[in-house]
Amino acid sequence: MSATATLDQLLESGNWDAVEEAQRQGALALPTIRTFAQGKNPVARQIAMACAARVGGNDAAAILAAGLTDSDVNVQLTAAKELTGGKFPAASGAILDQLAKGKDDLVREFLALDAGYIPGEKTIAILRPLADAEGGLGENARMALARLGDPRARAVLARNLSSLTPATRYESLDQLRYVGDMDLIPAAKKLLDDTEPARRIGPARRPRFRRVCDQAVDTLTFLLKLTPPFPVAAEKIYSKAELTEFKQLLR
């Protein structure tokens, strides 16, 4: 594809470089994005969702909201993923509607996380029945409820931070980044001394294991907006010296 290819050409050919081009054009890209979001090519519609998210704004929110009811599940998934983070409040109604009525549970898993940024009784009423479900949908609904301040959901997260299972403690720390319950910071700090292997990273032939303390560093850095004197990364296993430095940073 030529470096001078237009947004139309990129979307027509199913080229994900369209996302960067849409971001470069900003709001001027929206008419083209809208056209392809309503077109016959499901790949172009999927890319159009990501393009709309890069542009942002209420018009982009409308495109993403429409994508939640697309006939292609991949378009729905992309729209649901791009709506996370509360960046598109204008799409709140569509998020809650599809969370309640949607048929694909994987899409609804992402919508549950989206709902965590939509306060209100309607959101709580939709999430609570889902929180009793098994699997990812139930787990994400519980996380969303915890983010919205639900006492029961927050108690579950607090309990899981002291689980007997290292993987559960690790995952709960990761969830705490999303939930943002600052009352659980002391519990997270205690896990800086937890060196139990919890999550395998790297290739299967040469596996390495991140420990609970590694995720504690990531979570506390994020929540407390810290700047450690060493790089922080999602798959990094921190040295003993780095862990010591980090603890000193918290004093």
Buried (B, 14 or more C-beta within 10 A) or exposed (E): EEEEBEBEBBBBBEBEBBBEBBBEBEEEBBEBBBEBBEEEBBBBBBBBBBBBBBBBBEBBBBBBBBBBBBEBBBBBBBBBBBBBEEBBEBBBEBBBBBBBEBEEBBBBBBBBBBBBBBBEEBBBEBBBEBBEBEEBBBBBBBBBBBBBEBEEBBEBBBEBBEEEEBBBBBBBBEBBBBBEBEEBBEBBBEBBEBBBBBBEEEEEEEEEBBBBBBBBBBBBBBBBEEEBEBEBEEEBBBEEEBBEBBBEBEE
